[in-house]
Amino acid sequence: MVLRNRSLINTREKRNYRGPSGEAQKPHEADKAEKSLSTSEHLKNHLQTSTGKRTHCCSDCGKIFTSSTGIKIHQRIHTGEKRFSCTQCGKSFTQSTSLISHRIIHTGEKLYSCDECGKSFVTSSCLSKHRRKHTGDKSYSCAQCGKSFTRPDSLISHQRIHTGEKPYSCDECGKGFVTSSSLTRHRRTHTGEKPYSCAQCGMRFTQSTSLISHRRTHTGEKPYSCAQCGKSFTRSTRLISHLRTHTGEKPYSCAQCGKSFTRSTSLISHQRKHTQERNLIAVLNVGRVLLRLASGLHTL
């Protein structure tokens, strides 16, 4: 039962309250009905009554908080205020707890470990996401191609492949990106910022994943192994490229001559040959023109 008028429910009416079946109900059933509230204002009043605490409602989105500090922190999402900055890389956050979690990226400390495989993570939320790989829980499926994901945000990002949507644009060059994290990484190509440094040799990187891979050059760790030949690699991308030597897959094709390659870097190197050929042809053409002009001058 959703209340149309809260004032109608008084002590006598609670006593005479009848449920959907038409049978007389106990007084606490009427209380339950009274608490079936339809608007955020009713919910706010209900929370205030049941908890004995004053509630605070966000004027922007209607979200309700039981503490004044809670709503102040929340409202920073709407205002864009980020009061807590990292002294190492300058990145700012709305909450001090987010800054504390971020600082661990620079130290390389990983406090949260997976019981199943031993892999460690910077935050508990990253560990929770990782655990779904072991459980096989992929509740979020793409209606267009059927691919499933462990997280809703991964599905949303994936769906942009089908729609072509790139909602995150670089202010400097206009390039669009599917995710905000991709845009953040791209911006560093303009600023030259390299916030991730190796504690062992001081080498700096634009991405945390590049730092993790680099550290393996010091430790000698190669966690990615080929099931077919046993060869190990420091990066998953190198394993993927290697697997193509077994499968024969060549996904990178030259638009000019149709030649295919197992790696994108090989395609880029190949494309330079076409560029050099075009440049050589252009030089030869200029040379021919100059020769014709020179021969014309001799005949005069």
DAVENDA-V773382 format. One record per pair of residues at least 12 apart in sequence whose ideal C-beta (glycine too) atoms are under 7 Angstrom apart, sorted by the first residue. I is the first residue (numbers start at 1). J is the second residue. Records with the same first field share a line. If there is no record, write none. Layout:
I->J  J
//
This chain:
1->33  36
2->36  38
3->34  36  37
9->30  34
14->27  30
15->27
17->29  30  33
40->57  62  64
43->64
44->57  64
47->64  66
51->66
53->66
56->68  71
58->71  74  75
60->78
73->94  95
76->94
77->94
81->94
82->94
84->96  99
86->99  102  103
88->106  195
89->195
101->122  123
104->122
105->122  208
108->199
110->122
112->124  127
114->127  130  131
116->134
129->150  151
132->150
133->150
137->150
138->150
140->152  155
142->155  158  159
144->162
157->178  179
160->178
166->178
168->180  182  183
170->183  186  187
172->190
185->206  207
188->206
193->206
194->206
196->208  211
198->211  214  215
200->218
213->234  235
216->234
222->234
224->236  239
226->239  242  243
228->246
241->262  263
244->262
245->262
249->262
250->262
252->264  267
254->267  270  271
256->274
//
